[in-house]
Amino acid sequence: MTLSDKKNDIHAKLMSYYPEVSEWCSPLLPGYIMIIAIVINIIMMIPTGVIVAVTNMTLILGVPIDILSSFILPGNPIGFLTLRAYTFSCQNLIINFLITFKFAHYMKIPPRITFSMLLVCPLLAGIVHYITAIHLLTHISNICTQKNLIWKCLSVEILYTSSIMWGAVGGAKTFGVGSMYALLLFGLPVGVVLPIISWVLWKKFPNIKWLALINFPIILAATINIPPAPAVEFTTWFLMGFIFNFILYRHAHEWWEKYAYVFSAAMSCGVAICGFVIFITLQGNGIEFPQWWGTGGPTRDGCPLEIANYSGFVLTNKEL
C-alpha cells in the first residue's frame, strides 16, 4: 500500500504530493559493490592467513579497504560502514574460523562438533552482547561521552571517525595534495618496501641470525592499536614479552617450552574474569579504585594529557 492509497490520512495525503523513492534506491550498496567485497575477501584472505600462521597475530588489512571505499562510495558514510562490514568483518570471521579449525585439528576435536560450535557460539554471543550493551547504556550515565572518561568507547569512536573521514569527507579531501594529512600517505609505500628490504638483507647475509627475526608486519601492526589502547598497554606488552621470550626463554627454556603458551592463555582468561568481577562487585556499586600517583589524570592511567587535542589543550566539562 502506497501513501496515495491512504485516503483518510491527512499526513499521507500531504506526503502524496512528493514523488516516492524508487524501490531500487533502497539498498545501501549497489549490487556490483557486493561482488567487489567478495573479490577483496578472496584476495586478502591469503596474505592475512599467512601472517596469522607465521606470527600468531591477526592483521586485517583495513586501510586499503577504507581507501577503496572512499573512492567508490564518496559521500556515503552508511554505505562505507556497510561495505566495511562485508569486507573487514568478513575477513576477521574467515581468519577466526581457520584458527578455530586449526586449533581443533591439533586438539583432535571432530570437525562436525567444531563447525556446530561455530554456528551456535555466535548466536549466544550476539544475545549476550546485546543484553550487556542494553544494561550498560541503561545503568551507566554518560557512557561513551566525554563526561564519563572511565567508560570510554574508543573502538566505536574510531569507527565513527573513519566513517566521517573516509565516507562523508572522502579520502581525496582528507589526504589529498595540500591537506595537512597528505604526508601520511607516504606510509603506504614505506610499509610495502620495508619487508622487501629485510628479506633482501636476510638472503644476502644468512650468517646474521637476527635478520631472520625481523618481521615488519608485526612491528607495524602494533601501531593499529595505538588509537584505542590505554597508555600503559604497550609498556605492559613489552615487559611481558621481554620476561617470557627473552629471560625465561634463555634461562628456563624447559619451563617456557612446556608452560609459556598455557600461561599466556591463563592470563588472557584471568584478565577477562577479573574485569567481570571488578565490574560486578566494585564499579557496579560505585566503589572507585584508590587514587595515587600512578593512576592520575582523567582516565586514571597516569597520563593527564591523554584527552588533549592536537594542540595539547584539554577541554573541560563546561567546554564540552
Phi and psi in degrees as GROMACS dihedral restraints (atoms count N, CA, C in turn):
[ dihedral_restraints ]
;  ai    aj    ak    al  type     phi  dphi    fc
    3     4     5     6     1   -93.7    20    10
    4     5     6     7     1   175.0    20    10
    6     7     8     9     1   -64.7    20    10
    7     8     9    10     1   -33.9    20    10
    9    10    11    12     1   -69.5    20    10
   10    11    12    13     1   -18.9    20    10
   12    13    14    15     1   -79.3    20    10
   13    14    15    16     1   -17.9    20    10
   15    16    17    18     1   -86.5    20    10
   16    17    18    19     1    89.0    20    10
   18    19    20    21     1   -70.4    20    10
   19    20    21    22     1   -32.6    20    10
   21    22    23    24     1   -96.8    20    10
   22    23    24    25     1     3.5    20    10
   24    25    26    27     1   -99.6    20    10
   25    26    27    28     1   114.4    20    10
   27    28    29    30     1   -63.9    20    10
   28    29    30    31     1   -35.7    20    10
   30    31    32    33     1   -66.2    20    10
   31    32    33    34     1   -42.0    20    10
   33    34    35    36     1   -66.9    20    10
   34    35    36    37     1   -35.7    20    10
   36    37    38    39     1   -65.3    20    10
   37    38    39    40     1   -43.5    20    10
   39    40    41    42     1   -67.8    20    10
   40    41    42    43     1   -40.3    20    10
   42    43    44    45     1   -71.6    20    10
   43    44    45    46     1   -19.6    20    10
   45    46    47    48     1   -68.5    20    10
   46    47    48    49     1   -15.8    20    10
   48    49    50    51     1   -74.7    20    10
   49    50    51    52     1   -16.2    20    10
   51    52    53    54     1   -90.1    20    10
   52    53    54    55     1   145.3    20    10
   54    55    56    57     1   -67.7    20    10
   55    56    57    58     1   137.5    20    10
   57    58    59    60     1   -78.5    20    10
   58    59    60    61     1   155.5    20    10
   60    61    62    63     1   -76.6    20    10
   61    62    63    64     1   133.2    20    10
   63    64    65    66     1   -66.2    20    10
   64    65    66    67     1   149.3    20    10
   66    67    68    69     1   -67.5    20    10
   67    68    69    70     1   -25.6    20    10
   69    70    71    72     1   -73.5    20    10
   70    71    72    73     1   -10.0    20    10
   72    73    74    75     1   -86.7    20    10
   73    74    75    76     1    -7.5    20    10
   75    76    77    78     1   -66.6    20    10
   76    77    78    79     1   -43.7    20    10
   78    79    80    81     1   -61.1    20    10
   79    80    81    82     1   142.9    20    10
   81    82    83    84     1   -73.5    20    10
   82    83    84    85     1   -26.7    20    10
   84    85    86    87     1  -121.9    20    10
   85    86    87    88     1   136.6    20    10
   87    88    89    90     1   -62.8    20    10
   88    89    90    91     1   158.2    20    10
   90    91    92    93     1   -60.1    20    10
   91    92    93    94     1   -38.3    20    10
   93    94    95    96     1   -67.6    20    10
   94    95    96    97     1   -22.2    20    10
   96    97    98    99     1   -65.4    20    10
   97    98    99   100     1   -36.1    20    10
   99   100   101   102     1   -64.3    20    10
  100   101   102   103     1   -37.7    20    10
  102   103   104   105     1   -64.2    20    10
  103   104   105   106     1   -41.0    20    10
  105   106   107   108     1   -62.1    20    10
  106   107   108   109     1   -40.5    20    10
  108   109   110   111     1   -62.3    20    10
  109   110   111   112     1   -41.3    20    10
  111   112   113   114     1   -64.6    20    10
  112   113   114   115     1   -42.9    20    10
  114   115   116   117     1   -63.7    20    10
  115   116   117   118     1   -41.7    20    10
  117   118   119   120     1   -61.0    20    10
  118   119   120   121     1   -43.4    20    10
  120   121   122   123     1   -63.3    20    10
  121   122   123   124     1   -39.5    20    10
  123   124   125   126     1   -66.1    20    10
  124   125   126   127     1   -42.7    20    10
  126   127   128   129     1   -69.4    20    10
  127   128   129   130     1   -45.2    20    10
  129   130   131   132     1   -74.3    20    10
  130   131   132   133     1   -20.8    20    10
  132   133   134   135     1   -63.9    20    10
  133   134   135   136     1   -36.7    20    10
  135   136   137   138     1   -69.2    20    10
  136   137   138   139     1   -55.6    20    10
  138   139   140   141     1   -64.3    20    10
  139   140   141   142     1   -35.7    20    10
  141   142   143   144     1   -65.2    20    10
  142   143   144   145     1   -42.4    20    10
  144   145   146   147     1   -64.2    20    10
  145   146   147   148     1   -37.4    20    10
  147   148   149   150     1   -64.9    20    10
  148   149   150   151     1   -43.9    20    10
  150   151   152   153     1   -63.0    20    10
  151   152   153   154     1   -42.1    20    10
  153   154   155   156     1   -64.9    20    10
  154   155   156   157     1   -42.5    20    10
  156   157   158   159     1   -65.6    20    10
  157   158   159   160     1   -35.2    20    10
  159   160   161   162     1   -85.0    20    10
  160   161   162   163     1   -39.4    20    10
  162   163   164   165     1  -108.8    20    10
  163   164   165   166     1   -13.6    20    10
  165   166   167   168     1    63.8    20    10
  166   167   168   169     1    26.6    20    10
  168   169   170   171     1  -120.6    20    10
  169   170   171   172     1   126.8    20    10
  171   172   173   174     1   -83.1    20    10
  172   173   174   175     1   106.4    20    10
  174   175   176   177     1  -114.7    20    10
  175   176   177   178     1   102.9    20    10
  177   178   179   180     1   -93.4    20    10
  178   179   180   181     1   124.5    20    10
  180   181   182   183     1   -78.5    20    10
  181   182   183   184     1    85.5    20    10
  183   184   185   186     1   -86.5    20    10
  184   185   186   187     1   -31.2    20    10
  186   187   188   189     1   -64.1    20    10
  187   188   189   190     1   -44.9    20    10
  189   190   191   192     1   -58.1    20    10
  190   191   192   193     1   -35.7    20    10
  192   193   194   195     1   -66.4    20    10
  193   194   195   196     1   -41.6    20    10
  195   196   197   198     1   -63.2    20    10
  196   197   198   199     1   -41.8    20    10
  198   199   200   201     1   -63.7    20    10
  199   200   201   202     1   -44.6    20    10
  201   202   203   204     1   -63.2    20    10
  202   203   204   205     1   -41.3    20    10
  204   205   206   207     1   -64.1    20    10
  205   206   207   208     1   -37.8    20    10
  207   208   209   210     1   -66.0    20    10
  208   209   210   211     1   -25.1    20    10
  210   211   212   213     1   -91.0    20    10
  211   212   213   214     1   -34.5    20    10
  213   214   215   216     1   -90.2    20    10
  214   215   216   217     1   -16.5    20    10
  216   217   218   219     1  -131.5    20    10
  217   218   219   220     1    61.2    20    10
  219   220   221   222     1   -69.4    20    10
  220   221   222   223     1   138.8    20    10
  222   223   224   225     1    68.0    20    10
  223   224   225   226     1    24.8    20    10
  225   226   227   228     1  -132.8    20    10
  226   227   228   229     1    79.8    20    10
  228   229   230   231     1   -65.2    20    10
  229   230   231   232     1   -34.4    20    10
  231   232   233   234     1   -68.0    20    10
  232   233   234   235     1   -42.0    20    10
  234   235   236   237     1   -64.6    20    10
  235   236   237   238     1   -35.9    20    10
  237   238   239   240     1   -60.5    20    10
  238   239   240   241     1   -46.7    20    10
  240   241   242   243     1   -65.9    20    10
  241   242   243   244     1   -35.6    20    10
  243   244   245   246     1   -66.9    20    10
  244   245   246   247     1   -45.8    20    10
  246   247   248   249     1   -63.9    20    10
  247   248   249   250     1   -37.5    20    10
  249   250   251   252     1   -63.1    20    10
  250   251   252   253     1   -36.8    20    10
  252   253   254   255     1   -65.8    20    10
  253   254   255   256     1   -36.8    20    10
  255   256   257   258     1   -80.6    20    10
  256   257   258   259     1   -11.8    20    10
  258   259   260   261     1  -113.6    20    10
  259   260   261   262     1   -68.3    20    10
  261   262   263   264     1   -58.9    20    10
  262   263   264   265     1   -50.2    20    10
  264   265   266   267     1   -67.0    20    10
  265   266   267   268     1   -38.8    20    10
  267   268   269   270     1   -65.8    20    10
  268   269   270   271     1   -39.0    20    10
  270   271   272   273     1   -61.0    20    10
  271   272   273   274     1   -41.9    20    10
  273   274   275   276     1   -62.5    20    10
  274   275   276   277     1   -41.7    20    10
  276   277   278   279     1   -66.6    20    10
  277   278   279   280     1   -40.4    20    10
  279   280   281   282     1   -60.6    20    10
  280   281   282   283     1   -46.8    20    10
  282   283   284   285     1   -64.2    20    10
  283   284   285   286     1   -41.6    20    10
  285   286   287   288     1   -63.9    20    10
  286   287   288   289     1   -37.3    20    10
  288   289   290   291     1   -63.1    20    10
  289   290   291   292     1   -44.7    20    10
  291   292   293   294     1   -64.9    20    10
  292   293   294   295     1   -40.4    20    10
  294   295   296   297     1   -61.9    20    10
  295   296   297   298     1   -42.4    20    10
  297   298   299   300     1   -64.2    20    10
  298   299   300   301     1   -44.6    20    10
  300   301   302   303     1   -66.9    20    10
  301   302   303   304     1   -36.0    20    10
  303   304   305   306     1   -66.4    20    10
  304   305   306   307     1   -43.1    20    10
  306   307   308   309     1   -63.2    20    10
  307   308   309   310     1   -42.6    20    10
  309   310   311   312     1   -64.7    20    10
  310   311   312   313     1   -32.6    20    10
  312   313   314   315     1   -65.3    20    10
  313   314   315   316     1   -43.4    20    10
  315   316   317   318     1   -70.2    20    10
  316   317   318   319     1   -33.0    20    10
  318   319   320   321     1   -89.0    20    10
  319   320   321   322     1     1.9    20    10
  321   322   323   324     1    59.5    20    10
  322   323   324   325     1    42.7    20    10
  324   325   326   327     1   -90.6    20    10
  325   326   327   328     1   133.0    20    10
  327   328   329   330     1   -56.6    20    10
  328   329   330   331     1   137.7    20    10
  330   331   332   333     1   -59.4    20    10
  331   332   333   334     1   -36.1    20    10
  333   334   335   336     1   -67.1    20    10
  334   335   336   337     1   -36.9    20    10
  336   337   338   339     1   -67.0    20    10
  337   338   339   340     1   -42.0    20    10
  339   340   341   342     1   -61.4    20    10
  340   341   342   343     1   -44.9    20    10
  342   343   344   345     1   -65.2    20    10
  343   344   345   346     1   -40.3    20    10
  345   346   347   348     1   -64.6    20    10
  346   347   348   349     1   -37.1    20    10
  348   349   350   351     1   -67.8    20    10
  349   350   351   352     1   -34.5    20    10
  351   352   353   354     1   -67.6    20    10
  352   353   354   355     1   -21.8    20    10
  354   355   356   357     1   -87.1    20    10
  355   356   357   358     1   -38.1    20    10
  357   358   359   360     1   -79.3    20    10
  358   359   360   361     1   -42.3    20    10
  360   361   362   363     1   -60.2    20    10
  361   362   363   364     1   -42.4    20    10
  363   364   365   366     1   -61.0    20    10
  364   365   366   367     1   -34.2    20    10
  366   367   368   369     1   -65.0    20    10
  367   368   369   370     1   -46.1    20    10
  369   370   371   372     1   -65.4    20    10
  370   371   372   373     1   -42.7    20    10
  372   373   374   375     1   -63.9    20    10
  373   374   375   376     1   -38.7    20    10
  375   376   377   378     1   -62.3    20    10
  376   377   378   379     1   -41.6    20    10
  378   379   380   381     1   -65.9    20    10
  379   380   381   382     1   -46.1    20    10
  381   382   383   384     1   -63.9    20    10
  382   383   384   385     1   -43.1    20    10
  384   385   386   387     1   -63.4    20    10
  385   386   387   388     1   -40.5    20    10
  387   388   389   390     1   -65.7    20    10
  388   389   390   391     1   -45.8    20    10
  390   391   392   393     1   -63.2    20    10
  391   392   393   394     1   -42.1    20    10
  393   394   395   396     1   -63.7    20    10
  394   395   396   397     1   -42.9    20    10
  396   397   398   399     1   -63.2    20    10
  397   398   399   400     1   -43.5    20    10
  399   400   401   402     1   -63.0    20    10
  400   401   402   403     1   -40.9    20    10
  402   403   404   405     1   -63.8    20    10
  403   404   405   406     1   -45.0    20    10
  405   406   407   408     1   -66.4    20    10
  406   407   408   409     1   -43.7    20    10
  408   409   410   411     1   -66.3    20    10
  409   410   411   412     1   -26.5    20    10
  411   412   413   414     1   -84.8    20    10
  412   413   414   415     1   -37.6    20    10
  414   415   416   417     1  -104.0    20    10
  415   416   417   418     1   -11.2    20    10
  417   418   419   420     1  -111.4    20    10
  418   419   420   421     1   116.2    20    10
  420   421   422   423     1   -73.7    20    10
  421   422   423   424     1   142.2    20    10
  423   424   425   426     1    57.7    20    10
  424   425   426   427     1    31.6    20    10
  426   427   428   429     1   -67.5    20    10
  427   428   429   430     1   144.0    20    10
  429   430   431   432     1    63.6    20    10
  430   431   432   433     1    27.7    20    10
  432   433   434   435     1  -127.1    20    10
  433   434   435   436     1   168.3    20    10
  435   436   437   438     1   -70.9    20    10
  436   437   438   439     1   -13.8    20    10
  438   439   440   441     1   -82.3    20    10
  439   440   441   442     1   -11.4    20    10
  441   442   443   444     1  -133.0    20    10
  442   443   444   445     1    83.8    20    10
  444   445   446   447     1   -78.1    20    10
  445   446   447   448     1    -8.9    20    10
  447   448   449   450     1   -74.9    20    10
  448   449   450   451     1   -38.1    20    10
  450   451   452   453     1  -106.3    20    10
  451   452   453   454     1    78.9    20    10
  453   454   455   456     1   -96.0    20    10
  454   455   456   457     1   150.7    20    10
  456   457   458   459     1  -116.5    20    10
  457   458   459   460     1    70.5    20    10
  459   460   461   462     1   -66.3    20    10
  460   461   462   463     1   -40.4    20    10
  462   463   464   465     1   -64.4    20    10
  463   464   465   466     1   -39.6    20    10
  465   466   467   468     1   -66.9    20    10
  466   467   468   469     1   -40.2    20    10
  468   469   470   471     1   -63.9    20    10
  469   470   471   472     1   -38.9    20    10
  471   472   473   474     1   -65.7    20    10
  472   473   474   475     1   -41.0    20    10
  474   475   476   477     1   -65.0    20    10
  475   476   477   478     1   -40.3    20    10
  477   478   479   480     1   -63.8    20    10
  478   479   480   481     1   -44.4    20    10
  480   481   482   483     1   -62.1    20    10
  481   482   483   484     1   -39.7    20    10
  483   484   485   486     1   -63.4    20    10
  484   485   486   487     1   -40.4    20    10
  486   487   488   489     1   -64.4    20    10
  487   488   489   490     1   -36.2    20    10
  489   490   491   492     1   -73.7    20    10
  490   491   492   493     1   -44.7    20    10
  492   493   494   495     1   -67.9    20    10
  493   494   495   496     1   -47.0    20    10
  495   496   497   498     1   -90.5    20    10
  496   497   498   499     1   -35.4    20    10
  498   499   500   501     1   -88.6    20    10
  499   500   501   502     1   -58.0    20    10
  501   502   503   504     1   -74.9    20    10
  502   503   504   505     1   -52.7    20    10
  504   505   506   507     1   -78.0    20    10
  505   506   507   508     1   -47.8    20    10
  507   508   509   510     1   102.0    20    10
  508   509   510   511     1   144.6    20    10
  510   511   512   513     1   -66.2    20    10
  511   512   513   514     1   -30.6    20    10
  513   514   515   516     1   -65.0    20    10
  514   515   516   517     1   -38.8    20    10
  516   517   518   519     1   -78.3    20    10
  517   518   519   520     1   -35.5    20    10
  519   520   521   522     1   -74.0    20    10
  520   521   522   523     1   -41.8    20    10
  522   523   524   525     1  -116.7    20    10
  523   524   525   526     1    12.5    20    10
  525   526   527   528     1   -71.5    20    10
  526   527   528   529     1   176.0    20    10
  528   529   530   531     1   -63.8    20    10
  529   530   531   532     1   129.6    20    10
  531   532   533   534     1    95.1    20    10
  532   533   534   535     1   -12.0    20    10
  534   535   536   537     1   -81.1    20    10
  535   536   537   538     1   160.2    20    10
  537   538   539   540     1   -72.6    20    10
  538   539   540   541     1   -13.1    20    10
  540   541   542   543     1  -108.7    20    10
  541   542   543   544     1    12.9    20    10
  543   544   545   546     1   -62.3    20    10
  544   545   546   547     1   -34.7    20    10
  546   547   548   549     1   -66.4    20    10
  547   548   549   550     1   -20.9    20    10
  549   550   551   552     1   -65.1    20    10
  550   551   552   553     1   -23.2    20    10
  552   553   554   555     1   -66.1    20    10
  553   554   555   556     1   -20.4    20    10
  555   556   557   558     1   -67.5    20    10
  556   557   558   559     1   -15.8    20    10
  558   559   560   561     1   -66.4    20    10
  559   560   561   562     1   -25.0    20    10
  561   562   563   564     1   -66.0    20    10
  562   563   564   565     1   -54.1    20    10
  564   565   566   567     1   -65.6    20    10
  565   566   567   568     1   -31.9    20    10
  567   568   569   570     1   -62.5    20    10
  568   569   570   571     1   -42.7    20    10
  570   571   572   573     1   -65.0    20    10
  571   572   573   574     1   -27.6    20    10
  573   574   575   576     1   -79.0    20    10
  574   575   576   577     1   -37.7    20    10
  576   577   578   579     1   -79.3    20    10
  577   578   579   580     1   -37.8    20    10
  579   580   581   582     1   -57.5    20    10
  580   581   582   583     1   -46.9    20    10
  582   583   584   585     1   -61.6    20    10
  583   584   585   586     1   -34.1    20    10
  585   586   587   588     1   -66.5    20    10
  586   587   588   589     1   -41.3    20    10
  588   589   590   591     1   -63.1    20    10
  589   590   591   592     1   -45.9    20    10
  591   592   593   594     1   -64.2    20    10
  592   593   594   595     1   -36.1    20    10
  594   595   596   597     1   -68.2    20    10
  595   596   597   598     1   -41.0    20    10
  597   598   599   600     1   -64.6    20    10
  598   599   600   601     1   -43.1    20    10
  600   601   602   603     1   -64.1    20    10
  601   602   603   604     1   -38.1    20    10
  603   604   605   606     1   -65.3    20    10
  604   605   606   607     1   -38.8    20    10
  606   607   608   609     1   -72.0    20    10
  607   608   609   610     1   -34.1    20    10
  609   610   611   612     1   -79.1    20    10
  610   611   612   613     1   -32.6    20    10
  612   613   614   615     1  -123.8    20    10
  613   614   615   616     1    72.8    20    10
  615   616   617   618     1   -68.6    20    10
  616   617   618   619     1   -19.1    20    10
  618   619   620   621     1   -75.0    20    10
  619   620   621   622     1   -19.2    20    10
  621   622   623   624     1   -84.1    20    10
  622   623   624   625     1   101.7    20    10
  624   625   626   627     1   -64.7    20    10
  625   626   627   628     1   -38.0    20    10
  627   628   629   630     1   -70.5    20    10
  628   629   630   631     1   -15.3    20    10
  630   631   632   633     1   -64.8    20    10
  631   632   633   634     1   -31.0    20    10
  633   634   635   636     1   -70.8    20    10
  634   635   636   637     1   -16.5    20    10
  636   637   638   639     1   -90.4    20    10
  637   638   639   640     1    -7.8    20    10
  639   640   641   642     1   -76.9    20    10
  640   641   642   643     1   123.5    20    10
  642   643   644   645     1  -135.2    20    10
  643   644   645   646     1    98.1    20    10
  645   646   647   648     1   -67.5    20    10
  646   647   648   649     1   -31.0    20    10
  648   649   650   651     1   -56.7    20    10
  649   650   651   652     1   -38.3    20    10
  651   652   653   654     1   -68.4    20    10
  652   653   654   655     1   -45.0    20    10
  654   655   656   657     1   -62.1    20    10
  655   656   657   658     1   -45.9    20    10
  657   658   659   660     1   -78.4    20    10
  658   659   660   661     1   -28.1    20    10
  660   661   662   663     1   -66.5    20    10
  661   662   663   664     1   -28.2    20    10
  663   664   665   666     1   -63.5    20    10
  664   665   666   667     1   -26.9    20    10
  666   667   668   669     1   -69.2    20    10
  667   668   669   670     1   -16.4    20    10
  669   670   671   672     1   -62.9    20    10
  670   671   672   673     1   -32.9    20    10
  672   673   674   675     1   -87.0    20    10
  673   674   675   676     1     1.2    20    10
  675   676   677   678     1   -64.7    20    10
  676   677   678   679     1   -44.7    20    10
  678   679   680   681     1   -58.6    20    10
  679   680   681   682     1   -47.7    20    10
  681   682   683   684     1   -89.1    20    10
  682   683   684   685     1    -6.7    20    10
  684   685   686   687     1   -79.9    20    10
  685   686   687   688     1   140.6    20    10
  687   688   689   690     1   -64.9    20    10
  688   689   690   691     1   166.8    20    10
  690   691   692   693     1   -65.1    20    10
  691   692   693   694     1   -30.4    20    10
  693   694   695   696     1   -91.0    20    10
  694   695   696   697     1    -1.4    20    10
  696   697   698   699     1   -68.5    20    10
  697   698   699   700     1   -45.3    20    10
  699   700   701   702     1   -69.4    20    10
  700   701   702   703     1   -37.3    20    10
  702   703   704   705     1   -65.9    20    10
  703   704   705   706     1   -35.7    20    10
  705   706   707   708     1   -66.3    20    10
  706   707   708   709     1   -43.0    20    10
  708   709   710   711     1   -58.4    20    10
  709   710   711   712     1   -46.5    20    10
  711   712   713   714     1   -63.7    20    10
  712   713   714   715     1   -42.6    20    10
  714   715   716   717     1   -63.7    20    10
  715   716   717   718     1   -48.2    20    10
  717   718   719   720     1   -66.5    20    10
  718   719   720   721     1   -39.8    20    10
  720   721   722   723     1   -64.3    20    10
  721   722   723   724     1   -38.9    20    10
  723   724   725   726     1   -66.4    20    10
  724   725   726   727     1   -41.1    20    10
  726   727   728   729     1   -66.3    20    10
  727   728   729   730     1   -47.3    20    10
  729   730   731   732     1   -82.8    20    10
  730   731   732   733     1   -44.6    20    10
  732   733   734   735     1   -93.0    20    10
  733   734   735   736     1    -1.9    20    10
  735   736   737   738     1  -121.8    20    10
  736   737   738   739     1   -59.5    20    10
  738   739   740   741     1   -70.1    20    10
  739   740   741   742     1   -57.1    20    10
  741   742   743   744     1   -68.5    20    10
  742   743   744   745     1   -34.3    20    10
  744   745   746   747     1   -63.7    20    10
  745   746   747   748     1   -34.6    20    10
  747   748   749   750     1   -86.6    20    10
  748   749   750   751     1   -40.9    20    10
  750   751   752   753     1  -104.0    20    10
  751   752   753   754     1   -13.0    20    10
  753   754   755   756     1  -143.1    20    10
  754   755   756   757     1    58.2    20    10
  756   757   758   759     1   -65.0    20    10
  757   758   759   760     1   -37.9    20    10
  759   760   761   762     1   -62.9    20    10
  760   761   762   763     1   -43.4    20    10
  762   763   764   765     1   -64.5    20    10
  763   764   765   766     1   -42.9    20    10
  765   766   767   768     1   -60.9    20    10
  766   767   768   769     1   -43.8    20    10
  768   769   770   771     1   -65.1    20    10
  769   770   771   772     1   -30.4    20    10
  771   772   773   774     1   -92.1    20    10
  772   773   774   775     1   -35.1    20    10
  774   775   776   777     1  -121.6    20    10
  775   776   777   778     1    -7.2    20    10
  777   778   779   780     1   -60.3    20    10
  778   779   780   781     1   -49.7    20    10
  780   781   782   783     1   -72.9    20    10
  781   782   783   784     1   -34.2    20    10
  783   784   785   786     1   -65.1    20    10
  784   785   786   787     1   -42.2    20    10
  786   787   788   789     1   -64.9    20    10
  787   788   789   790     1   -36.9    20    10
  789   790   791   792     1   -63.1    20    10
  790   791   792   793     1   -44.5    20    10
  792   793   794   795     1   -64.6    20    10
  793   794   795   796     1   -38.0    20    10
  795   796   797   798     1   -64.9    20    10
  796   797   798   799     1   -38.5    20    10
  798   799   800   801     1   -66.2    20    10
  799   800   801   802     1   -40.5    20    10
  801   802   803   804     1   -63.2    20    10
  802   803   804   805     1   -45.7    20    10
  804   805   806   807     1   -65.2    20    10
  805   806   807   808     1   -38.8    20    10
  807   808   809   810     1   -63.2    20    10
  808   809   810   811     1   -39.7    20    10
  810   811   812   813     1   -63.7    20    10
  811   812   813   814     1   -42.9    20    10
  813   814   815   816     1   -63.8    20    10
  814   815   816   817     1   -45.4    20    10
  816   817   818   819     1   -66.2    20    10
  817   818   819   820     1   -41.6    20    10
  819   820   821   822     1   -63.3    20    10
  820   821   822   823     1   -41.3    20    10
  822   823   824   825     1   -62.0    20    10
  823   824   825   826     1   -39.8    20    10
  825   826   827   828     1   -65.5    20    10
  826   827   828   829     1   -43.8    20    10
  828   829   830   831     1   -66.0    20    10
  829   830   831   832     1   -42.0    20    10
  831   832   833   834     1   -62.0    20    10
  832   833   834   835     1   -41.4    20    10
  834   835   836   837     1   -65.5    20    10
  835   836   837   838     1   -42.4    20    10
  837   838   839   840     1   -71.5    20    10
  838   839   840   841     1   -45.7    20    10
  840   841   842   843     1   -88.5    20    10
  841   842   843   844     1   -32.4    20    10
  843   844   845   846     1  -109.0    20    10
  844   845   846   847     1   -67.2    20    10
  846   847   848   849     1   -64.4    20    10
  847   848   849   850     1   -34.2    20    10
  849   850   851   852     1   -64.4    20    10
  850   851   852   853     1   -22.8    20    10
  852   853   854   855     1  -104.0    20    10
  853   854   855   856     1    13.0    20    10
  855   856   857   858     1    77.1    20    10
  856   857   858   859     1    17.6    20    10
  858   859   860   861     1   -93.4    20    10
  859   860   861   862     1   115.4    20    10
  861   862   863   864     1   -93.6    20    10
  862   863   864   865     1   157.7    20    10
  864   865   866   867     1   -70.7    20    10
  865   866   867   868     1   141.0    20    10
  867   868   869   870     1   -58.4    20    10
  868   869   870   871     1   139.4    20    10
  870   871   872   873     1   -89.8    20    10
  871   872   873   874     1   132.6    20    10
  873   874   875   876     1  -147.4    20    10
  874   875   876   877     1  -178.3    20    10
  876   877   878   879     1   -63.4    20    10
  877   878   879   880     1   -27.4    20    10
  879   880   881   882     1   -79.2    20    10
  880   881   882   883     1   -10.3    20    10
  882   883   884   885     1  -119.6    20    10
  883   884   885   886     1    30.8    20    10
  885   886   887   888     1   -77.3    20    10
  886   887   888   889     1   177.1    20    10
  888   889   890   891     1    87.6    20    10
  889   890   891   892     1   167.2    20    10
  891   892   893   894     1   -68.3    20    10
  892   893   894   895     1   -23.6    20    10
  894   895   896   897     1  -105.7    20    10
  895   896   897   898     1    11.6    20    10
  897   898   899   900     1    61.0    20    10
  898   899   900   901     1    33.0    20    10
  900   901   902   903     1  -125.9    20    10
  901   902   903   904     1    18.5    20    10
  903   904   905   906     1    74.3    20    10
  904   905   906   907     1    14.5    20    10
  906   907   908   909     1  -122.9    20    10
  907   908   909   910     1    86.9    20    10
  909   910   911   912     1   -66.3    20    10
  910   911   912   913     1   -21.6    20    10
  912   913   914   915     1   -98.4    20    10
  913   914   915   916     1    16.1    20    10
  915   916   917   918     1   -64.7    20    10
  916   917   918   919     1   -33.1    20    10
  918   919   920   921     1   -95.5    20    10
  919   920   921   922     1    10.4    20    10
  921   922   923   924     1   -73.1    20    10
  922   923   924   925     1   153.8    20    10
  924   925   926   927     1   -81.7    20    10
  925   926   927   928     1  -172.3    20    10
  927   928   929   930     1   -67.1    20    10
  928   929   930   931     1   -15.7    20    10
  930   931   932   933     1   -92.3    20    10
  931   932   933   934     1    -0.1    20    10
  933   934   935   936     1    83.6    20    10
  934   935   936   937     1    13.7    20    10
  936   937   938   939     1   -96.9    20    10
  937   938   939   940     1   129.5    20    10
  939   940   941   942     1   -98.8    20    10
  940   941   942   943     1   121.7    20    10
  942   943   944   945     1   -77.7    20    10
  943   944   945   946     1   141.9    20    10
  945   946   947   948     1   -92.0    20    10
  946   947   948   949     1   169.1    20    10
  948   949   950   951     1   -61.6    20    10
  949   950   951   952     1   -33.9    20    10
  951   952   953   954     1   -67.5    20    10
  952   953   954   955     1   -35.0    20    10
  954   955   956   957     1   -78.4    20    10
  955   956   957   958     1   -18.8    20    10
